[in-house]
């Protein structure tokens, strides 16, 4: 991209950074874009948080350290009203975990407990495996088959370029534990909801409240278990999935602001989530999202006071089920949300500009759409396609949503695995995200167009 | 390849499989090649061994099960004189292993003990880290620095297409433990000798006899530790690397033969190794090599009695240091080796035909070289370039060596890691190997050219 526009780059490099006062002209947009494509702050935030804190499972001491880190960093960057909004929740932590085929082919398999999994008793559980190739096959099977068994559901995810497949494929993580518990299984294993072939299982929420020990096998191990089962002899497994749940533990949202000139214009809520699963260092999920949105906000701050207040939220406890988002919505009930936007889909390039706003506001998006084209961002998939995880709580209350949808082709290789580490972030792609977010905020933070409220469908 | 030669394929598909009696004609070679490119036996062997046995660490009960599996399978395939040639050795097994930064940035790192590592005491070792960017930097440093510390050597491997880099880069696995022990370090960690960025450390031999606990960090973790160290504050780690060494444990080589018509013509020794490291299922290292060589030998058997005896050796205990190869050389001392060839470089395509034979025999290789070109196999890197791991013991005694060198570009992503599993083998590439090996044996098993002895250099 950058070489194609090098002539323009040379031109705009001599211009001062535009003041944030009206819709940027094409030359101003180019200046904002080219400047953001040299951003170092996003990398520094992702590198710092993943190195100096590492994993930060919700409501643990590590997430607490992450909040301390975040407050110090956001204050140092010059944001206003930097604070923690605390809440309490049930903390789930994992202990020892092992899976092994005992007979007929003794060997270990790579396993990780799903979030909220019950703990197996001392020594684990040893039982025969009953295997199903998909969630539908498990649902359709004779319920009596599962009684006293370790249920294994080998529901396979396929690669897609966006978030579309996740809902379809991750259903197994919630439904299989629930159904296995109902049918009297002693434990349940799923094929990881993921697309890589490394010995790194994908954890994720789904087992809380089911009362059953639930784990995910890495893809090579899921296929190994299926091969063993297909030999036709009874397969017995030993499964150790130790875990602990503790009520009323502290977590919190970290919040920072750029005050706007007109409080009545509503608040722009942007951010990602500070907590991570415990297996990796939460680099693409979601240090990257914090880094991108914070770097973009900092760039806006440098351009002067925006019309609308920009509130940066580093949500706590997203992974166990949007606990921080619910606490935020409760604490800020009744406030006017100009729009909400979230970066929680990795560190891949922004591919499309999406909206879930009032139809009447769509024409006002046109200059921004045009400016984003030069970053390789397409016009998107129709109004209503913008979505998010933490901000879904606000969306359900009618808040308009803006989305910068990323390339997710390889995201589910890393998602919720030990492999979610800093090395998976590409600096060039991260900078393209910062540029897209900065442009988006530059256009929309000073525009008075009302983007909401949005009629809430039942989808 | 196959589409390019489809006309020829149609032609030769109607011919009977050639009898093995003289150098194959081009049409016969094409028939052998096309037939082998449909091979299913190699996949069945790799799939069976990795599924029904899995990992098979040297001198363990699992390696014993692998020998039983191997004998049954080789007998069923119709090989002659199928037997185990037993030997005893020191068995090394791993126990619990954990690495964590205690301060200033508490977090876990992915670690695996190196083969032969000493065991840490109960509770592990907690000490300050002294880090070096390379083996040379460690060697050049003040010896006093290491005293009482955990030495970390972040010696980085780069990707090459062949075996060339392995010697250079794996030196750290042997030299770092030795030097760390000499300098009074309490433990030693290396950056894994590997090229992937997954949280799967690469184990491997190197620590035996050093008396120090030695482990490898996965690449993301090695870089994480370096980032922590570069912050400038003392980094303290806790390291648990439990292991056990037991003398006089049973292992063995599994041997099968195709008797030749002329015992005086010498024996062709081919094969790979049956043992594996314990982290993966030993699919590319080295079920693939056993599968390829055995499938090729089986094809030769179907063509009739060769001039030279073909001896298939599934070596035991290669990984801890060619223990099976040494036992083989001792048990078969004085026998005439027509040539030795080994498949122990993964399941990637054969890229080149290599030799380490008497110069006078090189012209006799020409028809074979020509036949291999149609499989995409190049002429190689000059006489002397053929080498092997187990067969290096025979090579040092003057045995001629034939090599079918494979594409190893991605081999060190998997080598000695948990990721070495069946899914990493590509059926098409495996079949190309079988075709190359079958052609090689078809040409050379009936050729009376003396390929050796070869002058033994000191290299």
Contacts between the chains, C-beta under 8 A, distances in Angstrom:
chain1	res1	chain2	res2	distance
A	47	B	227	7.2
A	50	B	224	7.9
A	51	B	105	6.6
A	51	B	224	6.4
A	51	B	227	4.7
A	51	B	228	6.3
A	51	B	231	7.8
A	52	B	104	8.0
A	52	B	105	5.1
A	52	B	231	7.5
A	53	B	105	7.0
A	53	B	107	7.7
A	54	B	105	6.6
A	54	B	106	7.7
A	54	B	107	3.4
A	54	B	108	7.8
A	54	B	224	7.7
A	55	B	107	6.5
A	55	B	108	7.7
A	62	B	106	7.6
A	62	B	107	7.8
A	65	B	106	8.0
A	104	B	52	8.0
A	105	B	51	6.6
A	105	B	52	5.1
A	105	B	53	7.0
A	105	B	54	6.6
A	106	B	54	7.7
A	106	B	62	7.6
A	107	B	53	7.7
A	107	B	54	3.4
A	107	B	55	6.5
A	107	B	62	7.8
A	107	B	281	7.4
A	108	B	54	7.8
A	108	B	55	7.7
A	110	B	418	6.6
A	197	B	419	7.7
A	197	B	421	7.5
A	197	B	423	4.8
A	197	B	424	7.2
A	198	B	198	4.8
A	198	B	200	6.6
A	198	B	418	8.0
A	198	B	419	5.4
A	199	B	200	5.9
A	199	B	280	7.3
A	199	B	417	7.8
A	199	B	418	3.7
A	199	B	419	5.6
A	199	B	421	7.1
A	200	B	198	6.6
A	200	B	199	5.9
A	200	B	200	7.3
A	219	B	423	7.3
A	220	B	419	7.5
A	220	B	421	4.0
A	220	B	422	7.3
A	220	B	423	5.2
A	223	B	422	7.6
A	223	B	423	6.4
A	224	B	50	7.9
A	224	B	51	6.4
A	224	B	54	7.7
A	224	B	281	7.3
A	224	B	421	7.2
A	224	B	422	7.3
A	227	B	47	7.3
A	227	B	51	4.7
A	228	B	51	6.3
A	231	B	51	7.7
A	231	B	52	7.5
A	280	B	199	7.3
A	281	B	107	7.4
A	281	B	224	7.3
A	417	B	199	7.8
A	418	B	110	6.6
A	418	B	198	8.0
A	418	B	199	3.8
A	419	B	197	7.6
A	419	B	198	5.4
A	419	B	199	5.5
A	419	B	220	7.5
A	421	B	197	7.5
A	421	B	199	7.1
A	421	B	220	4.0
A	421	B	224	7.1
A	422	B	220	7.3
A	422	B	223	7.6
A	422	B	224	7.3
A	423	B	197	4.8
A	423	B	219	7.3
A	423	B	220	5.2
A	423	B	223	6.4
A	424	B	197	7.2
